[in-house]
């Protein structure tokens, strides 16, 4: 199975996406968006606000509660050259919650725009917070291919790095929107249930939910749980290699509470994931638990899910319930209330889903790993779904319409 999956040609997951099909802005009301229902291989068109009537009774719905940060920072050299620093993931301290609380200095792994104009030295930018002028400095400490270790420092320790991003940072809306971020994006490019800062892209399937839809789900007796996966810039990265074997998945931080793990175990066979980020989190849990069966006292590196783990380290004798039990027992042994690790999982045709039974998701870019995930879930039926959406005026990508997939 491994070699067959690795040798998938990405050209087979291409389709023509006319520019006018890409939604540049969201609808005024989130839950008025269209919803494509794919159920037992048949397709129909609904409105998103009908979702509570379409989900199987007894479903446990899992949301990604990550919050998008204003990760783009603009610096200018004395020459006037504009340098953009895009904060990707924490380096020092290597923890999202801690890095946002820093009050003098911290380091991030970053992308740097117009790098050729920044050979040496530090950059500085000034801005005001509550009437106070703050000076933020950036120094490039190391480079790792396309990314760079950037050390930030600032002169007013009464402000945290989170305060600085809120004041000076720009929201990183997707590049395919072909526009600058606007004031309204600060609200519309966040889910209504976003809580934990860390993503550089929104878990866009969640953008359709309103407080009214969530209340209706509760009223109908559905159980809701939240996980955290901080979405990396890799979510925008199309597969450029001919086969997916040469495509490198970015590392993404995940966090799941013990109580949520228990609830997932209780509802196996009834799990609906909101968005591909929730899918990747939930499916990663199986491989974390399966590794604990074989290695009960792992290092942090051992806990991280490798890109090809589902295909190279699969052990069909370990059930999803057993894998979840192992994680819960591990947390109990270590006195932890929360599983915190990372994943680079790639889900592509040939993958066997262990936990997720239904997906709420948007329509994704051609030749993307997200489209591979959808194809794996609907057993290759993605073309029929996308042809329907294209011919029935569905809006595509981050601010577009969505689908409910129940194979």
TIMAR-981044 format. One record per residue (C-alpha): residue number from 1; residue in one letter; x, y, z. Coordinates in nm, 4 decimals, decimal comma, always signed. Each point is the difference from the previous one (the first is absolute). Example, Ala and Ser with C-alpha at 12.3 -4.5 7.8 and 13.67 -1.06 7.14 Angstrom:
BEGIN
PT  nr rest       xx       yy       zz
PT   1    A  +1,2300  -0,4500  +0,7800
PT   2    S  +0,1370  +0,3440  -0,0660
END
This chain:
BEGIN
PT  nr rest       xx       yy       zz
PT   1    X  +0,0000  +0,0000  +0,0000
PT   2    X  +0,2857  +0,2386  +0,0826
PT   3    X  +0,1629  +0,0024  -0,3421
PT   4    X  -0,3375  +0,0248  -0,1754
PT   5    X  -0,0996  +0,3042  +0,2071
PT   6    X  +0,3412  +0,1659  -0,0285
PT   7    X  -0,0082  -0,0370  -0,3771
PT   8    X  -0,3312  +0,1812  -0,0427
PT   9    X  +0,0395  +0,2558  -0,2804
PT  10    X  -0,1292  +0,3368  +0,1161
PT  11    X  -0,1107  +0,0866  -0,3546
PT  12    X  -0,2846  -0,2500  +0,0522
PT  13    X  -0,1332  +0,2372  +0,2690
PT  14    X  -0,0099  +0,3068  -0,2187
PT  15    X  -0,3119  +0,1792  -0,1199
PT  16    X  -0,0747  +0,3307  -0,1686
PT  17    X  -0,0951  +0,2638  +0,2562
PT  18    X  -0,1160  +0,3192  -0,1749
PT  19    X  +0,1038  +0,3160  +0,1804
PT  20    X  -0,3609  +0,1128  +0,0384
PT  21    X  -0,0808  -0,3135  +0,2049
PT  22    X  +0,2416  +0,1060  +0,2776
PT  23    X  -0,1835  +0,1878  +0,2767
PT  24    X  +0,1952  +0,3203  +0,0728
PT  25    X  -0,2227  +0,0951  +0,2924
PT  26    X  -0,2363  -0,1955  +0,2258
PT  27    X  -0,3775  +0,0233  -0,0171
PT  28    X  -0,1520  +0,2573  +0,2332
PT  29    X  -0,1569  -0,2809  +0,2037
PT  30    X  +0,2238  -0,3023  +0,0534
PT  31    X  -0,2691  -0,2680  +0,0155
PT  32    X  -0,1732  +0,1111  -0,3234
PT  33    X  +0,2823  -0,1596  -0,1985
PT  34    X  -0,0782  -0,2982  -0,2200
PT  35    X  +0,0566  -0,3503  +0,1333
PT  36    X  +0,0611  -0,2928  -0,2333
PT  37    X  -0,1263  -0,3208  +0,1588
PT  38    X  +0,1840  -0,3122  -0,1174
PT  39    X  -0,1768  -0,2962  +0,1583
PT  40    X  +0,0455  -0,3598  -0,1038
PT  41    X  +0,1386  +0,1135  -0,3383
PT  42    X  -0,2949  +0,2282  -0,0853
PT  43    X  +0,0222  +0,3810  -0,0090
PT  44    X  -0,2519  +0,2693  +0,0923
PT  45    X  +0,0121  +0,3722  +0,0726
PT  46    X  -0,0929  +0,1518  +0,3373
PT  47    X  +0,0680  +0,3110  +0,2088
PT  48    X  +0,2553  -0,0149  +0,2790
PT  49    X  -0,2590  +0,0968  +0,2612
PT  50    X  -0,1712  -0,3342  -0,0751
PT  51    X  +0,3035  -0,1933  +0,1279
PT  52    X  -0,1610  -0,1011  +0,3349
PT  53    X  -0,2757  -0,1778  -0,1963
PT  54    X  +0,2474  -0,1856  -0,2231
PT  55    X  +0,2423  -0,1518  +0,2505
PT  56    X  -0,0538  -0,3597  +0,1135
PT  57    X  -0,1629  -0,0151  +0,3436
PT  58    X  +0,2427  -0,0727  +0,2816
PT  59    X  +0,2930  +0,1658  -0,1781
PT  60    X  +0,2896  +0,1494  +0,1937
PT  61    X  +0,1107  +0,3139  -0,1845
PT  62    X  +0,3662  +0,0974  +0,0378
PT  63    X  +0,1112  +0,3607  -0,0599
PT  64    X  +0,3498  +0,1505  -0,0242
PT  65    X  +0,0045  +0,2955  +0,2431
PT  66    X  +0,3242  +0,1557  -0,1258
PT  67    X  +0,0123  +0,3771  -0,0492
PT  68    X  +0,1807  +0,1710  -0,2885
PT  69    X  +0,2758  +0,2371  +0,1093
PT  70    X  +0,0988  +0,3239  -0,1745
PT  71    X  +0,3210  -0,1709  -0,1065
PT  72    X  +0,1324  +0,2418  -0,2664
PT  73    X  +0,2310  +0,2760  +0,1214
PT  74    X  +0,1258  +0,2778  -0,2311
PT  75    X  +0,3435  +0,1568  +0,0535
PT  76    X  +0,1737  +0,2674  -0,2073
PT  77    X  +0,3742  +0,0413  -0,0394
PT  78    X  +0,1542  +0,3466  +0,0055
PT  79    X  +0,0189  -0,0278  -0,3793
PT  80    X  -0,3793  -0,0309  -0,0047
PT  81    X  +0,0042  -0,3694  -0,0999
PT  82    X  -0,3077  -0,1837  +0,1319
PT  83    X  +0,0748  -0,3282  +0,1802
PT  84    X  -0,2873  -0,2256  +0,1050
PT  85    X  +0,0481  -0,2532  +0,2815
PT  86    X  -0,2636  -0,2721  +0,0235
PT  87    X  -0,0019  -0,1797  +0,3387
PT  88    X  -0,0556  -0,3720  -0,0622
PT  89    X  +0,0684  -0,1832  +0,3268
PT  90    X  +0,1565  +0,0673  +0,3411
PT  91    X  +0,3697  -0,0740  +0,0471
PT  92    X  +0,1004  +0,1513  +0,3380
PT  93    X  -0,1997  -0,0791  +0,2026
PT  94    X  -0,1239  -0,2929  -0,2087
PT  95    X  -0,3562  +0,0296  +0,1286
PT  96    X  -0,2872  +0,2099  -0,1358
PT  97    X  -0,1506  +0,1003  +0,3348
PT  98    X  +0,3398  +0,0974  +0,1433
PT  99    X  +0,1291  +0,1922  -0,3011
PT 100    X  -0,3039  +0,2278  -0,0093
PT 101    X  +0,0608  +0,0844  +0,3677
PT 102    X  +0,3640  +0,1106  -0,0518
PT 103    X  +0,0687  +0,3594  +0,1052
PT 104    X  +0,3435  +0,0837  -0,1404
PT 105    X  +0,1270  -0,2491  -0,2581
PT 106    X  -0,0982  -0,3173  -0,1875
PT 107    X  +0,0969  -0,1887  -0,3159
PT 108    X  -0,2135  -0,1397  -0,2813
PT 109    X  +0,0518  -0,2115  -0,3095
PT 110    X  -0,1053  +0,2409  -0,2752
PT 111    X  -0,0315  +0,0565  -0,3711
PT 112    X  +0,1650  +0,3211  -0,1194
PT 113    X  -0,1219  +0,1999  -0,2980
PT 114    X  +0,2544  +0,2061  -0,1976
PT 115    X  +0,2837  -0,1825  +0,1777
PT 116    X  +0,2535  +0,1120  -0,2621
PT 117    X  -0,0282  +0,3532  +0,1409
PT 118    X  +0,0814  -0,1191  +0,3540
PT 119    X  +0,3536  -0,1347  -0,0066
PT 120    X  +0,1121  +0,0856  +0,3550
PT 121    X  -0,0845  +0,2052  +0,3076
PT 122    X  -0,3237  +0,0535  +0,1856
PT 123    X  -0,3320  +0,1385  -0,1173
PT 124    X  -0,2236  +0,2267  +0,2057
PT 125    X  -0,3576  +0,1232  -0,0164
PT 126    X  -0,1907  +0,2386  +0,2241
PT 127    X  -0,3707  +0,0026  +0,0828
PT 128    X  -0,2224  +0,1146  +0,2825
PT 129    X  -0,1924  -0,1981  +0,2593
PT 130    X  -0,2387  +0,2033  +0,2169
PT 131    X  +0,1917  +0,3163  -0,0868
PT 132    X  +0,3416  -0,1515  +0,0811
PT 133    X  +0,2594  -0,0215  -0,2809
PT 134    X  +0,1526  -0,3480  -0,0093
PT 135    X  +0,3116  -0,0920  -0,1978
PT 136    X  +0,0189  -0,3617  -0,1214
PT 137    X  +0,3342  -0,1321  -0,1268
PT 138    X  +0,0687  -0,3124  -0,2082
PT 139    X  +0,3307  -0,1825  -0,0481
PT 140    X  +0,0525  -0,2990  -0,2304
PT 141    X  +0,1851  -0,2660  +0,2011
PT 142    X  -0,0038  -0,2987  -0,2378
PT 143    X  -0,1475  -0,1280  -0,3253
PT 144    X  -0,1536  -0,3392  -0,0804
PT 145    X  -0,0775  -0,0143  -0,3715
PT 146    X  -0,3000  +0,2256  -0,0618
PT 147    X  -0,0541  +0,0816  +0,3680
PT 148    X  +0,2036  +0,2048  +0,2476
PT 149    X  +0,0481  +0,0264  +0,3747
PT 150    X  -0,0875  +0,3576  +0,0936
PT 151    X  +0,0598  +0,1454  +0,3463
PT 152    X  -0,2365  +0,2813  +0,0994
PT 153    X  +0,0580  +0,2464  +0,2842
PT 154    X  -0,1911  +0,3077  +0,1131
PT 155    X  +0,0473  +0,2889  +0,2368
PT 156    X  -0,3216  +0,0002  +0,2067
PT 157    X  -0,0197  -0,3150  +0,2160
PT 158    X  -0,3499  +0,0932  +0,1189
PT 159    X  -0,1189  -0,1346  -0,3370
PT 160    X  +0,0021  -0,3661  -0,0987
PT 161    X  +0,0859  -0,1316  -0,3449
PT 162    X  -0,3728  -0,0688  -0,0437
PT 163    X  -0,0635  +0,3724  +0,0604
PT 164    X  +0,2588  +0,0862  -0,2648
PT 165    X  -0,1539  -0,2274  -0,2630
PT 166    X  -0,3458  +0,1386  +0,0742
PT 167    X  +0,1313  +0,3554  -0,0415
PT 168    X  +0,2435  -0,0335  -0,2906
PT 169    X  -0,0692  -0,3343  -0,1669
PT 170    X  -0,2052  -0,0566  -0,3149
PT 171    X  -0,2433  -0,2906  -0,0325
PT 172    X  +0,1420  -0,2507  -0,2533
PT 173    X  -0,3012  -0,0556  -0,2254
PT 174    X  +0,0659  -0,2582  -0,2745
PT 175    X  +0,2129  +0,1174  -0,2952
PT 176    X  -0,2552  -0,1303  -0,2518
PT 177    X  -0,2461  +0,2714  +0,1086
PT 178    X  +0,2283  +0,2414  -0,1858
PT 179    X  -0,0727  +0,2912  +0,2305
PT 180    X  +0,1275  +0,1606  +0,3164
PT 181    X  -0,1580  -0,0826  +0,3363
PT 182    X  -0,2814  +0,2380  +0,0954
PT 183    X  -0,1423  +0,0988  +0,3376
PT 184    X  -0,2969  -0,2361  -0,0400
PT 185    X  +0,2333  -0,2994  -0,0474
PT 186    X  +0,1013  +0,0318  +0,3666
PT 187    X  -0,3488  -0,1289  +0,0798
PT 188    X  -0,1077  -0,1960  -0,3060
PT 189    X  +0,3265  -0,2012  -0,0290
PT 190    X  -0,0489  -0,1423  +0,3510
PT 191    X  -0,2479  -0,2675  +0,1035
PT 192    X  -0,2562  +0,1135  +0,2577
PT 193    X  +0,1443  -0,2617  +0,2398
PT 194    X  +0,3719  +0,0833  -0,0504
PT 195    X  +0,1892  +0,0092  +0,3306
PT 196    X  +0,3638  -0,1133  -0,0125
PT 197    X  +0,2396  +0,2324  -0,1872
PT 198    X  +0,2478  -0,1598  -0,2370
PT 199    X  -0,1214  -0,0532  -0,3581
PT 200    X  +0,1196  +0,1878  -0,3060
PT 201    X  -0,3070  -0,1187  -0,1932
PT 202    X  -0,3596  -0,0511  +0,1078
PT 203    X  -0,1591  -0,3456  +0,0251
PT 204    X  -0,2392  +0,1224  -0,2680
PT 205    X  -0,2754  -0,2630  +0,0246
PT 206    X  -0,0790  +0,1532  +0,3387
PT 207    X  -0,0561  +0,3471  -0,1464
PT 208    X  -0,3595  -0,0951  -0,0901
PT 209    X  -0,1117  -0,0652  +0,3579
PT 210    X  -0,2052  +0,2635  +0,1789
PT 211    X  -0,1106  +0,0068  +0,3658
PT 212    X  -0,3471  -0,0933  -0,1288
PT 213    X  +0,1231  -0,3142  -0,1787
PT 214    X  +0,2004  -0,1031  +0,3066
PT 215    X  -0,3064  +0,0526  +0,2225
PT 216    X  -0,2110  -0,2089  -0,2386
PT 217    X  +0,2567  -0,2815  +0,0150
PT 218    X  -0,0211  +0,0098  +0,3799
PT 219    X  -0,3791  +0,0068  -0,0082
PT 220    X  -0,0046  -0,3124  -0,2171
PT 221    X  +0,2214  -0,1836  +0,2496
PT 222    X  +0,3246  -0,0097  -0,1952
PT 223    X  +0,3178  -0,0140  +0,2061
PT 224    X  +0,2682  +0,2597  -0,0832
PT 225    X  +0,3693  -0,0308  +0,0800
PT 226    X  +0,3041  +0,2105  -0,0898
PT 227    X  +0,3581  -0,0835  -0,0936
PT 228    X  +0,2815  +0,2367  -0,0926
PT 229    X  +0,2129  -0,0197  -0,3129
PT 230    X  +0,1934  +0,3154  -0,0846
PT 231    X  -0,0150  +0,0260  -0,3775
PT 232    X  +0,3366  +0,0679  -0,1654
PT 233    X  +0,0859  +0,1820  -0,3216
PT 234    X  +0,0364  -0,3413  -0,1624
PT 235    X  -0,3780  -0,0062  -0,0370
PT 236    X  +0,0430  +0,2407  -0,2953
PT 237    X  +0,2794  -0,2037  -0,1543
PT 238    X  -0,1014  -0,1818  -0,3178
PT 239    X  +0,1731  -0,3285  -0,0788
PT 240    X  +0,2681  +0,0935  -0,2537
PT 241    X  +0,1667  -0,3394  -0,0326
PT 242    X  -0,1261  -0,2421  -0,2634
PT 243    X  -0,0841  -0,2618  +0,2621
PT 244    X  -0,0957  +0,0630  +0,3630
PT 245    X  +0,3016  -0,2001  +0,1228
PT 246    X  +0,2151  +0,3133  -0,0393
PT 247    X  -0,2451  +0,2389  +0,1687
PT 248    X  +0,0970  +0,0956  +0,3548
PT 249    X  -0,2805  +0,0629  +0,2502
PT 250    X  +0,0558  +0,2795  +0,2525
PT 251    X  -0,0046  -0,0783  +0,3708
PT 252    X  -0,3192  +0,1118  +0,1750
PT 253    X  -0,0519  +0,0289  +0,3754
PT 254    X  -0,2991  -0,1906  +0,1462
PT 255    X  -0,1580  -0,0053  +0,3437
PT 256    X  -0,2896  -0,2131  +0,1294
PT 257    X  -0,1443  -0,0055  +0,3530
PT 258    X  -0,0314  -0,3328  +0,1812
PT 259    X  -0,3758  +0,0500  +0,0449
PT 260    X  -0,0331  +0,0489  -0,3774
PT 261    X  +0,1915  -0,3238  -0,0617
PT 262    X  -0,2385  -0,1848  +0,2312
PT 263    X  -0,2997  +0,1487  -0,1820
PT 264    X  +0,1453  -0,0988  -0,3398
PT 265    X  +0,0545  -0,3558  +0,1243
PT 266    X  -0,3631  -0,0144  +0,1148
PT 267    X  -0,1251  +0,1142  -0,3432
PT 268    X  +0,2176  -0,2047  -0,2344
PT 269    X  -0,1904  -0,0584  -0,3217
PT 270    X  -0,1876  +0,3300  +0,0431
PT 271    X  +0,2753  +0,2616  -0,0407
PT 272    X  -0,0603  +0,2963  -0,2321
PT 273    X  +0,3085  +0,2184  -0,0554
PT 274    X  -0,0426  +0,3679  -0,0813
PT 275    X  +0,2765  +0,0706  -0,2486
PT 276    X  +0,3066  -0,1834  -0,1247
PT 277    X  +0,2015  +0,1313  +0,2971
PT 278    X  -0,2328  -0,1846  +0,2393
PT 279    X  +0,0287  -0,3079  -0,2234
PT 280    X  +0,3809  +0,0092  +0,0183
PT 281    X  -0,0108  +0,0435  +0,3771
PT 282    X  -0,2468  -0,2838  +0,0577
PT 283    X  +0,1699  -0,2445  -0,2343
PT 284    X  +0,3400  +0,0850  +0,1512
PT 285    X  -0,1360  -0,1099  +0,3383
PT 286    X  -0,0259  -0,3561  -0,1255
PT 287    X  +0,3698  -0,0119  -0,0979
PT 288    X  +0,1082  +0,1639  +0,3258
PT 289    X  -0,1947  -0,2628  +0,1956
PT 290    X  +0,1272  -0,2841  -0,2187
PT 291    X  +0,3597  +0,1114  +0,0606
PT 292    X  -0,0663  +0,0030  +0,3771
PT 293    X  -0,1092  -0,3643  -0,0169
PT 294    X  +0,3522  -0,0841  -0,1151
PT 295    X  +0,1870  +0,2655  +0,1975
PT 296    X  -0,1807  +0,0973  +0,3242
PT 297    X  +0,2718  +0,2472  +0,1091
PT 298    X  +0,0680  +0,2085  -0,3094
PT 299    X  +0,2093  +0,3123  -0,0535
PT 300    X  -0,1688  +0,3121  -0,1362
PT 301    X  +0,1435  -0,0850  -0,3420
PT 302    X  -0,1513  -0,3483  +0,0175
PT 303    X  -0,3447  +0,1536  +0,0625
PT 304    X  +0,0089  +0,2129  -0,3160
PT 305    X  -0,1818  -0,1538  -0,2971
PT 306    X  +0,2283  -0,0367  -0,3018
PT 307    X  -0,1211  +0,0713  -0,3526
PT 308    X  -0,0115  -0,3617  -0,1187
PT 309    X  -0,0807  -0,1686  +0,3346
PT 310    X  -0,3460  -0,1195  -0,1138
PT 311    X  +0,1527  -0,1899  -0,2895
PT 312    X  +0,3281  -0,1231  +0,1476
PT 313    X  -0,0869  -0,0693  +0,3634
PT 314    X  -0,3616  -0,1123  -0,0270
PT 315    X  -0,0966  -0,2922  +0,2236
PT 316    X  -0,3564  -0,1147  -0,0782
PT 317    X  -0,0095  -0,2035  +0,3229
PT 318    X  -0,0255  +0,3252  +0,2031
PT 319    X  -0,3562  +0,1329  +0,0084
PT 320    X  -0,0908  +0,3712  +0,0232
PT 321    X  -0,1448  -0,0622  +0,3488
PT 322    X  +0,3255  -0,1639  +0,1130
PT 323    X  +0,2059  +0,2879  -0,1429
PT 324    X  -0,2124  +0,2595  +0,1806
PT 325    X  +0,0199  -0,2024  +0,3221
PT 326    X  +0,3795  +0,0065  -0,0228
PT 327    X  +0,0076  +0,3798  -0,0269
PT 328    X  -0,2405  +0,0385  +0,2932
PT 329    X  +0,2086  -0,2399  +0,2130
PT 330    X  +0,3185  +0,1846  -0,1015
PT 331    X  -0,1502  +0,3328  +0,1141
PT 332    X  -0,1094  -0,1589  +0,3273
PT 333    X  +0,3496  -0,1458  +0,0585
PT 334    X  +0,1647  +0,3356  -0,0661
PT 335    X  -0,2575  +0,2028  +0,1951
PT 336    X  -0,0963  +0,2002  -0,3107
PT 337    X  -0,3435  +0,1308  -0,0896
PT 338    X  +0,0957  +0,0730  -0,3592
PT 339    X  +0,1834  -0,1737  -0,2851
PT 340    X  +0,2385  +0,2438  -0,1683
PT 341    X  +0,2055  -0,1092  -0,2990
PT 342    X  +0,0340  +0,0594  -0,3750
PT 343    X  -0,0980  -0,1661  -0,3260
PT 344    X  +0,1203  -0,0093  -0,3587
PT 345    X  -0,2562  -0,2585  -0,1095
PT 346    X  -0,0846  -0,0154  -0,3703
PT 347    X  -0,3380  -0,1504  -0,0805
PT 348    X  -0,0240  -0,1132  -0,3604
PT 349    X  -0,1794  -0,2711  -0,2018
PT 350    X  +0,0913  -0,3350  +0,1524
PT 351    X  -0,0438  +0,1376  +0,3522
PT 352    X  -0,2463  -0,1845  +0,2273
PT 353    X  -0,1913  +0,2326  +0,2319
PT 354    X  +0,0028  -0,1163  +0,3610
PT 355    X  -0,2085  +0,2583  +0,1861
PT 356    X  -0,1778  +0,2451  -0,2338
PT 357    X  -0,3363  -0,1054  -0,1488
PT 358    X  -0,1153  +0,3303  -0,1493
PT 359    X  +0,1604  +0,3306  -0,1016
PT 360    X  -0,1214  +0,3582  -0,0314
PT 361    X  +0,2427  +0,1696  -0,2391
PT 362    X  +0,0397  +0,2748  -0,2605
PT 363    X  +0,1102  -0,0421  -0,3623
PT 364    X  +0,3766  -0,0174  -0,0330
PT 365    X  +0,2681  +0,1053  -0,2450
PT 366    X  +0,0979  -0,2223  -0,2938
PT 367    X  +0,3062  -0,2195  +0,0594
PT 368    X  -0,0106  +0,0505  +0,3783
PT 369    X  +0,0510  -0,2482  +0,2827
PT 370    X  -0,3479  +0,0986  +0,1234
PT 371    X  -0,1518  -0,1269  -0,3243
PT 372    X  +0,1941  -0,3260  +0,0461
PT 373    X  -0,1565  -0,0323  +0,3468
PT 374    X  -0,3510  +0,0527  -0,1394
PT 375    X  +0,0586  -0,2548  -0,2764
PT 376    X  +0,1176  -0,2553  +0,2561
PT 377    X  -0,3138  +0,0590  +0,2071
PT 378    X  -0,2505  -0,0285  -0,2868
PT 379    X  +0,1845  -0,2920  -0,1626
PT 380    X  +0,0995  +0,1938  -0,3117
PT 381    X  -0,3380  +0,1698  -0,0528
PT 382    X  +0,1453  +0,3509  +0,0370
PT 383    X  -0,0343  +0,0835  -0,3721
PT 384    X  -0,3754  -0,0596  +0,0039
PT 385    X  -0,0343  +0,2241  +0,3067
PT 386    X  +0,2143  +0,2799  -0,1458
PT 387    X  -0,1660  -0,0173  -0,3440
PT 388    X  -0,3363  +0,0439  +0,1729
PT 389    X  +0,1244  +0,2946  +0,2056
PT 390    X  +0,1549  +0,1714  -0,3046
PT 391    X  -0,3133  -0,0442  -0,2119
PT 392    X  -0,2398  +0,1094  +0,2790
PT 393    X  +0,1609  +0,3356  +0,0824
PT 394    X  +0,1676  -0,1010  +0,3264
PT 395    X  +0,2653  +0,2411  +0,1274
PT 396    X  +0,3494  -0,1463  +0,0507
PT 397    X  +0,2905  +0,0163  +0,2491
PT 398    X  +0,0263  +0,1717  +0,3392
PT 399    X  -0,2972  +0,2370  -0,0168
PT 400    X  -0,2023  -0,2318  -0,2230
PT 401    X  -0,2786  -0,2504  +0,0598
PT 402    X  +0,0281  -0,3362  +0,1734
PT 403    X  -0,0949  -0,3652  -0,0148
PT 404    X  -0,1120  -0,2754  +0,2350
PT 405    X  +0,1589  -0,3297  -0,0989
PT 406    X  -0,1699  -0,3154  +0,1288
PT 407    X  +0,1285  -0,2858  -0,2204
END
